[in-house]
Amino acid sequence: MPRFAGCCFLLLLLVSGLDLAYSESQCELVFEYFPYCLEFLTGNYYKPSRRCCGHIYKLNRLANRGLGAQLICWCIEYMVRGTEPRMMADRISELPTKCQTHLSFPISEWMDCNSIG
């Protein structure tokens, strides 16, 4: 039984540590920029807005020169987890083409951001 309690405590520490990664100060720009793309990604609009594409460009720059792709991934996951309607996988894959850019960070509701180097 003590081993089980120790595992639970360790799990609790890991989860609380993840919450720190999603703090508003670290995710502020993602929380500001990414919502402009959600109407396209959830299927409400047939193409991303100019503002969405401009913000994807800015997030790409931050992924390469600032926040890093892993943190952007975590912030997006944190922001969209459990929201309705859910993002559509085909829209996620269309975003780089429709915005004429390359995504330097993954977009998904349930992705392992730890696998990003």
N, C-alpha and C positions, 0 to 999 in steps of 0.2 A: 504494500500500500504506500509506503513512503516514496518509492520509486515513481509511482503514478503521480503523486502530489508534486514531486520535483519536475516531472515532465510538464504538468499543467502550468506550474510556475514559469518554466522556461518558455512555454508557448505564449503565456500572457506577456512576458517581457518582449518577445519577438513582435507580437501584435501591437503592443504599445509603441514599440520602436518604429513600426511602419507608419503609425499615425503621425509621428514627427516628420516623416518624409513628405507627408501631404499637408504640412502646415500652410496656412494661407500665405505667409510671407514668401515661401519657396515656390508656391504654385500660382502666385498672384497674376503673372503675365499669361499663363496658360488659361486660368479662369477668366481672364479678360478677353483673350484672343479666340479661343476655341469655340465658344458658344455660337459664334457667327456661322459656323459650318454645320451645326446640328440640324438645322432645317433641311439641308440637303441630305445629310447622312441618315436621317430618319425617314426620308422619302416624302417630305412635305413639298419640296421644290425639285424640279427636274435638273437644275444645274446649281452649282455653288455660287453665292453672291461674289461680287468683286471684293467686298470686305473680307469674306471668308478666305478667298485666294490670297489676298494681301497679308492676312494674318498667318496663313500657312507658310508663306514666304518668311515672315518674321520668326515664326516658331522654328523653321528649318535653320535659320541663322543662329538662334539661341541653342538649338541642339548641337550645332557644330562649334559654337564659340562661347557658350555661357552655361546655361542650365544643364545641358547634356541630354541625350536622347532618353536615357533611363528615367530621369526625373520627369521629363515631359510625359513619358508613357505612364508613370505612376499617377501623375496629376490628372491626366485624361481618364484613366481607369477610375480613379477616386470620384471624379466629377460625374461620370455617366453611369456608374454602377447602380443598377436598380431603377433607372429612369425609364419612363414610358413616353413615347414609343422607343423601342430599342434601335440602335444603329443597324443599318443593313450592310451586310458584308460586301455586296456588289457595289454599293455606293462608296464604301471605304476604298475599294480597289479602283474606282473611277476617279476619285478625288485628284490624284497626281496628274492624270491626263487632262481633266477638265480645268485644272488650275495651271496647267503647263509648268509643272514643277516636279521635283523628286521629294518624296517624304523621307526625311532623315530620322524619323522616329515612327514607331508603329502606332496604329490606332486600333484599339479593340476594347471591348468591355471586360473581357476575361483573358488577359494575356499574361504570360510570365515575364514581367519587366526585368526580373533578375537575370534573364538570359541575354540581355542587351549588354554589350561590352563597352 
